[in-house]
Amino acid sequence: MAESSGLSTPPLKSMGLAITVLGLRWYFDEQLSPFFSVNQIAMGLGTSKEYFYRAVHKVTGGSSGIGKCVAIECYKQGAFITLIARNESKLLQTKKEIEKYSINDKQVVLCISVDVSKDYGHVENVLKQAQEKLGPVDMLINCAGTSVTGKYEDLEVSCFERLMAVNYLGSVYPSRAVIATMKERRMGRIVFVSSQAGQLGLFGYTAYSPTKFALRGLAEALQMEVKPYNIYVTVAYPPDTDTPGFAEEIKTKPLETKLISETSSVCQAEQVARVIVKDAIQGNFNSFMGSDGYMLSILTSGMSPVTAITEGLQQVVCMGIFRIIGLFYLGSFDSIVRRCMIQREKSESIDKTK
């Protein structure tokens, strides 16, 4: 583990920073929110139960990981689900699992096997057929994604091309296919699942991070276009999450990336899914998890939309102190990279003398 190597953030310092972040968040959420809350009914959001009753939700990347858990979370609340992924056998298996959570005999789980990152015309036709079966889409959750880690010069150019296609265009195509219908109905939710690596560029993620940063830009521009139509966009920034994709990613992570990642905990996919669904229903632009996620959402807020006055107040008040905390983290990460480089050079030097 990172602690035994002496390269990670000291546990006590991390704990102290987390307590500071959580304390500030509690103050705003519990003490100030009642005075500045936004009326969700006035925004046309309704309650969670009202929104999910017979609502049609489409989930890309729905055969495993966060996408699968998001589909289960929606289905448990009465939604009709369309699962979209490449692997048909996994889709059918996931469908059986989801159907166990049915709350009425009218609910339906539809499976579509398609690669959402290739051939927009095909993706559009497939989603059109799905809407003809279940009705227009109320919520689209873009979970399709993949990851490759490694040093910049060690990664093949094809990795950069593939990740941009899957992680970015794989969200552009389905969203583009449903947006016209949403605007006609003047209602809808679109969710883009980014990553904390889409808020902060880290060692080993030169191919992955840019694709997740791109989703933020897409979401901000799209939200400004569709907000007058009562359509709300949410960008989720989950941390490392215990999924099959994460298990594969660990196998190829450079040492520096592993040590940096170990300074924060791994979340469960079910927990992440609950937060994403809740934030999407509430119309929140940012969806984050934990104290690290809260701090990053403040630090990277920039010109992003806000849902409530308290959200803007938190950004204004907390930005300075969180920037100081962030600098400590960045210093720790730089130290990890330098020490790994020194250790590697020593090892290479010893090998040469043998």
C-alpha positions as MATLAB code, in Angstrom:
seq = 'MAESSGLSTPPLKSMGLAITVLGLRWYFDEQLSPFFSVNQIAMGLGTSKEYFYRAVHKVTGGSSGIGKCVAIECYKQGAFITLIARNESKLLQTKKEIEKYSINDKQVVLCISVDVSKDYGHVENVLKQAQEKLGPVDMLINCAGTSVTGKYEDLEVSCFERLMAVNYLGSVYPSRAVIATMKERRMGRIVFVSSQAGQLGLFGYTAYSPTKFALRGLAEALQMEVKPYNIYVTVAYPPDTDTPGFAEEIKTKPLETKLISETSSVCQAEQVARVIVKDAIQGNFNSFMGSDGYMLSILTSGMSPVTAITEGLQQVVCMGIFRIIGLFYLGSFDSIVRRCMIQREKSESIDKTK';
ca = [
       0.000    0.000    0.000;
       1.004    3.615   -0.442;
       1.418    4.222    3.285;
       4.133    1.629    3.686;
       6.145    3.118    0.816;
       6.130    6.568    2.424;
       4.870    8.167   -0.780;
       1.232    8.912   -0.075;
      -0.501   11.813    1.694;
      -0.083   11.388    5.488;
      -3.341    9.902    6.862;
      -3.726   12.506    9.645;
      -3.336   15.409    7.229;
      -5.905   13.891    4.857;
      -8.291   13.330    7.763;
      -7.929   16.920    8.938;
      -8.589   18.298    5.462;
     -11.626   16.042    5.050;
     -13.066   17.226    8.383;
     -12.602   20.869    7.321;
     -14.357   20.246    3.994;
     -17.229   18.299    5.543;
     -17.687   20.945    8.250;
     -18.067   23.705    5.696;
     -20.455   21.628    3.615;
     -22.598   20.824    6.670;
     -22.840   24.495    7.607;
     -24.167   25.487    4.191;
     -26.465   22.495    3.718;
     -27.998   22.441    7.186;
     -27.870   26.068    8.346;
     -28.356   28.132    5.185;
     -30.202   25.926    2.682;
     -33.626   26.346    4.345;
     -33.408   30.112    3.724;
     -32.316   29.904    0.080;
     -33.838   26.655   -1.221;
     -35.179   26.482   -4.750;
     -38.754   25.309   -5.234;
     -38.408   22.161   -7.337;
     -42.095   22.106   -8.193;
     -41.744   25.599   -9.681;
     -38.879   24.289  -11.820;
     -41.166   21.589  -13.164;
     -39.249   18.815  -11.458;
     -41.940   17.481   -9.176;
     -41.201   14.872   -6.546;
     -39.061   11.796   -7.115;
     -42.075    9.459   -7.169;
     -43.987   11.692   -9.569;
     -41.048   11.833  -11.926;
     -40.369    8.094  -11.977;
     -43.933    6.860  -12.395;
     -44.043    5.363  -15.906;
     -41.022    7.498  -16.866;
     -38.814    6.149  -19.653;
     -35.103    6.085  -18.842;
     -32.348    5.090  -21.251;
     -28.972    4.022  -19.857;
     -25.932    3.611  -22.087;
     -23.214    1.337  -20.768;
     -26.016   -0.302  -18.782;
     -24.768   -3.880  -18.752;
     -22.319   -3.427  -15.865;
     -20.764   -1.043  -13.356;
     -22.308    2.341  -12.612;
     -24.693    2.097  -15.581;
     -26.178   -1.143  -14.311;
     -26.631    0.256  -10.791;
     -28.231    3.441  -12.168;
     -30.703    1.298  -14.136;
     -31.571   -0.708  -11.008;
     -32.023    2.473   -8.961;
     -34.436    3.923  -11.540;
     -36.326    0.644  -11.963;
     -36.818    0.314   -8.208;
     -38.690    3.623   -8.329;
     -41.048    2.627  -11.138;
     -39.263    3.697  -14.326;
     -39.311    1.887  -17.664;
     -35.725    1.089  -18.644;
     -33.873    0.784  -21.937;
     -30.424   -0.752  -21.489;
     -27.889    0.062  -24.193;
     -24.507   -1.663  -24.497;
     -22.415   -3.658  -26.965;
     -22.423   -7.094  -25.316;
     -25.833   -8.707  -25.905;
     -25.293  -11.629  -23.517;
     -24.368   -9.267  -20.666;
     -27.403   -7.143  -21.460;
     -29.765  -10.103  -21.163;
     -28.160  -11.190  -17.901;
     -28.434   -7.660  -16.506;
     -32.063   -7.467  -17.606;
     -32.917  -10.518  -15.477;
     -31.189   -8.952  -12.474;
     -33.002   -5.635  -12.874;
     -36.432   -7.239  -13.265;
     -36.144   -8.634   -9.730;
     -36.646   -5.082   -8.451;
     -39.977   -4.496  -10.204;
     -42.601   -2.629   -8.170;
     -45.479   -3.260  -10.594;
     -46.300   -5.671  -13.413;
     -46.370   -2.933  -16.060;
     -42.660   -2.109  -15.907;
     -40.497   -3.055  -18.880;
     -36.765   -3.527  -19.411;
     -35.764   -3.242  -23.070;
     -32.279   -4.252  -24.243;
     -30.487   -2.765  -27.246;
     -27.122   -4.078  -28.405;
     -25.324   -1.259  -30.210;
     -21.990    0.548  -30.091;
     -22.994    4.135  -29.278;
     -19.560    5.459  -30.298;
     -19.841    4.428  -33.957;
     -22.149    5.440  -36.810;
     -24.470    8.152  -35.527;
     -27.138    7.283  -38.107;
     -27.414    3.751  -36.742;
     -27.553    4.962  -33.130;
     -30.309    7.441  -34.025;
     -32.404    4.785  -35.781;
     -32.060    2.316  -32.922;
     -33.108    4.885  -30.310;
     -36.019    5.968  -32.491;
     -37.257    2.366  -32.601;
     -36.912    2.115  -28.822;
     -39.002    5.257  -28.355;
     -41.694    3.797  -30.591;
     -41.909    0.802  -28.227;
     -41.732    2.489  -24.819;
     -42.490    6.112  -25.570;
     -40.334    9.269  -25.561;
     -37.277    9.443  -23.331;
     -37.673   11.260  -20.013;
     -34.095   10.728  -18.848;
     -30.946    9.681  -20.710;
     -28.004    8.581  -18.572;
     -24.746    8.375  -20.544;
     -22.590    5.841  -18.695;
     -20.722    4.234  -21.610;
     -17.005    4.650  -21.101;
     -13.617    2.996  -20.828;
     -10.193    3.808  -19.427;
      -6.550    3.274  -20.347;
      -3.701    4.382  -18.099;
      -0.011    4.777  -18.817;
       2.709    7.307  -19.409;
       2.026    9.704  -22.266;
       4.877    8.459  -24.454;
       4.043    4.805  -23.771;
       0.449    5.010  -24.975;
      -0.333    4.251  -28.607;
      -1.998    7.049  -30.560;
      -4.883    4.664  -31.191;
      -5.634    4.731  -27.427;
      -6.293    8.474  -27.575;
      -8.567    8.028  -30.594;
     -10.487    5.121  -29.075;
     -11.075    6.811  -25.725;
     -12.283   10.017  -27.364;
     -14.707    7.979  -29.471;
     -16.095    5.909  -26.590;
     -16.037    8.434  -23.739;
     -16.997   11.560  -25.663;
     -18.757   10.659  -28.914;
     -20.384    7.740  -27.073;
     -22.269   10.406  -25.105;
     -22.707   12.910  -27.950;
     -24.516   10.480  -30.266;
     -27.292    9.221  -27.913;
     -27.883   12.737  -26.547;
     -28.118   14.181  -30.053;
     -30.628   11.455  -30.969;
     -33.114   12.307  -28.181;
     -32.741   16.057  -27.721;
     -35.237   17.080  -30.409;
     -38.037   15.044  -28.819;
     -37.220   16.424  -25.386;
     -37.432   19.982  -26.700;
     -40.778   19.251  -28.362;
     -42.147   17.921  -25.042;
     -40.392   20.687  -23.082;
     -39.083   18.296  -20.478;
     -36.229   15.875  -19.930;
     -32.991   15.056  -18.167;
     -29.607   14.252  -19.709;
     -26.799   12.899  -17.531;
     -23.145   12.710  -18.527;
     -20.990   10.488  -16.324;
     -17.570   12.093  -16.259;
     -14.990   11.401  -13.529;
     -12.905   13.192  -10.927;
     -10.200   12.757  -13.575;
     -12.395   15.107  -15.619;
     -11.857   17.816  -13.001;
      -8.193   17.261  -12.267;
      -5.506   15.979  -14.656;
      -3.380   13.313  -12.984;
      -0.287   11.277  -13.810;
      -1.152    8.373  -16.096;
      -4.448    9.778  -17.382;
      -3.270   11.749  -20.424;
      -5.531    9.701  -22.705;
      -8.463    9.404  -20.305;
      -8.751   12.825  -18.614;
      -9.216   14.929  -21.786;
     -12.228   12.817  -22.813;
     -13.862   13.413  -19.439;
     -13.003   17.129  -19.442;
     -14.705   17.335  -22.855;
     -18.005   16.162  -21.355;
     -17.979   19.162  -19.012;
     -17.690   21.588  -21.935;
     -20.425   19.800  -23.837;
     -22.715   19.825  -20.805;
     -22.258   23.533  -20.070;
     -22.972   24.588  -23.653;
     -25.903   22.187  -23.992;
     -27.463   23.285  -20.692;
     -27.541   26.898  -21.868;
     -29.324   25.826  -25.060;
     -31.961   23.577  -23.505;
     -32.741   25.231  -20.163;
     -35.560   27.358  -21.679;
     -37.203   24.074  -22.693;
     -37.233   22.782  -19.083;
     -34.469   20.290  -19.878;
     -31.742   19.915  -17.284;
     -28.249   18.540  -17.764;
     -26.232   16.858  -15.014;
     -22.512   16.040  -15.037;
     -21.478   13.354  -12.550;
     -17.912   13.197  -11.251;
     -17.562    9.835   -9.493;
     -14.269    8.948   -7.789;
     -12.630    5.542   -8.180;
     -15.585    3.151   -8.078;
     -15.607   -0.597   -7.488;
     -16.645   -1.827  -10.948;
     -15.361   -4.435  -13.434;
     -13.834   -1.602  -15.463;
     -11.945   -0.306  -12.432;
     -10.623   -3.802  -11.700;
      -9.168   -3.933  -15.216;
      -7.751   -0.420  -14.946;
      -5.787   -1.297  -11.801;
      -3.841   -3.953  -13.700;
      -2.147   -1.377  -15.942;
      -1.874    1.641  -13.632;
       1.635    3.098  -13.308;
       2.967    3.087   -9.743;
       2.583    6.866   -9.472;
      -1.080    6.660  -10.466;
      -1.758    3.894   -7.952;
      -0.193    5.843   -5.092;
      -2.057    9.032   -5.945;
      -5.347    7.118   -6.235;
      -4.806    5.542   -2.825;
      -5.011    8.964   -1.145;
      -8.805    8.689   -1.512;
     -11.195    5.798   -0.913;
     -12.975    3.618   -3.467;
     -16.763    4.068   -3.681;
     -19.362    1.390   -4.287;
     -21.270    1.587   -7.578;
     -24.643    1.428   -5.795;
     -23.770    4.483   -3.720;
     -22.635    6.417   -6.787;
     -25.803    5.470   -8.681;
     -28.082    6.742   -5.897;
     -26.348   10.115   -5.853;
     -26.436   10.473   -9.649;
     -30.159    9.673   -9.878;
     -31.022   12.022   -7.011;
     -29.046   14.915   -8.512;
     -30.525   14.333  -11.967;
     -34.076   14.440  -10.615;
     -33.319   17.644   -8.707;
     -31.865   19.221  -11.837;
     -28.415   19.731  -10.286;
     -25.720   20.480  -12.834;
     -22.920   18.992  -10.713;
     -23.126   15.580   -9.099;
     -20.308   14.617   -6.745;
     -19.544   12.143   -3.958;
     -17.739   12.588   -0.660;
     -15.580   15.364    0.779;
     -13.024   15.211   -2.059;
     -15.824   15.476   -4.609;
     -17.362   18.438   -2.798;
     -14.043   20.275   -2.711;
     -13.342   19.593   -6.386;
     -16.833   20.778   -7.366;
     -16.128   24.101   -5.657;
     -12.594   24.483   -7.054;
     -13.641   23.710  -10.625;
     -16.984   25.536  -10.587;
     -15.785   28.304  -12.917;
     -18.747   29.546  -14.976;
     -20.807   26.384  -14.562;
     -24.569   26.746  -13.868;
     -25.920   26.649  -10.316;
     -29.238   25.186   -9.181;
     -29.634   27.110   -5.928;
     -28.386   30.347   -4.398;
     -26.643   28.396   -1.649;
     -24.569   26.578   -4.255;
     -23.209   29.882   -5.555;
     -22.606   31.132   -2.011;
     -20.637   28.009   -1.150;
     -18.437   28.506   -4.201;
     -17.726   32.140   -3.325;
     -17.022   31.533    0.367;
     -15.122   28.246    0.131;
     -13.008   28.847   -2.953;
     -10.075   30.449   -1.114;
      -9.651   27.887    1.645;
     -10.243   24.983   -0.729;
      -7.562   26.361   -3.052;
      -5.112   26.276   -0.142;
      -6.099   22.696    0.667;
      -5.832   21.793   -3.008;
      -2.286   23.134   -3.165;
      -1.319   20.762   -0.340;
      -2.760   17.864   -2.338;
      -0.948   18.924   -5.507;
       2.295   19.209   -3.576;
       1.797   15.706   -2.241;
       1.100   14.343   -5.733;
       4.208   16.037   -7.148;
       6.232   14.544   -4.306;
       4.937   11.069   -5.142;
       5.951   11.476   -8.791;
       9.434   12.757   -7.909;
      10.106    9.988   -5.403;
       8.952    7.320   -7.817;
      11.285    8.748  -10.448;
      14.218    8.739   -7.988;
      13.491    5.160   -6.943;
      13.237    4.063  -10.555;
      16.538    5.726  -11.458;
      18.256    4.092   -8.492;
      16.943    0.694   -9.512;
      18.105    1.195  -13.108;
      21.520    2.305  -11.856;
      21.872   -0.792   -9.693;
      20.847   -3.041  -12.604;
      23.500   -1.511  -14.824;
      26.270   -2.122  -12.279;
      25.416   -5.814  -11.970;
];
